[in-house]
Amino acid sequence: MQYNVTCNHRRKGGNNAEGVGSDFSRQGRPILAEMWDIRFEELVQFKGRAGDCLVPKNETNPLYVWVTTQRKQFQLLKSRKHSHITLARIARLDSIGFAWRVGKDPSALSQRQKGWKRRFEEFKQYLHDHGGCYPATTKGKATSLGVWMMTQRTQYRKEEKSALKQWQIQMLDDIGFDWGPKAKKKETES
């Protein structure tokens, strides 16, 4: 007969990587290591559905709590403080494009920024499919993608009041985006 014993022992330094006390199975293998693997697989499945590892904020969602804990443990490790995350786990999370800092990394986007990135990818595909020709922007013929493109130009010209982030400008620059004749080049920010 196999059964699990839970030990709520907490080590100095707070919670472990899963955010709870240490649990061990009768065979001595940590149950939490198994739970980490299960949550990791859930994250891989989530990425397959959503296209990224940005689990929406929901304090009652175990996967959200888990990814938040991974980020906290990673920050502790970077600060040279006691952390329960291992280099092997960091490598596994990196291998699927895990964003360690939400909001700071272009791959870690808010819902609004994710929408921008989707449109950017559509725009890039449009350029590829149409030999570099831009979508229509003239009155009466404008496509939604053409309107998006004009919005980028307008935001770019606003400079300090622009809704465009530096990483968005860089992504557009990287594909040779034509900012138009009235565009004012922004200073590159760090």
Secondary structure by P-SEA (a helix, b strand, c coil): cbbbbbbcccccccccccccccccccccccaaaaaaaaaaaaaaaaaaaacccccccccccaaaaaaaaaaaaaaaaaacccccccaaaaaaaaaaccccccccccccccaaaaaaaaaaaaaaaaaaaacccccccccccccaaaaaaaaaaaaaaacccccccaaaaaaaaaaccccccccccccccc
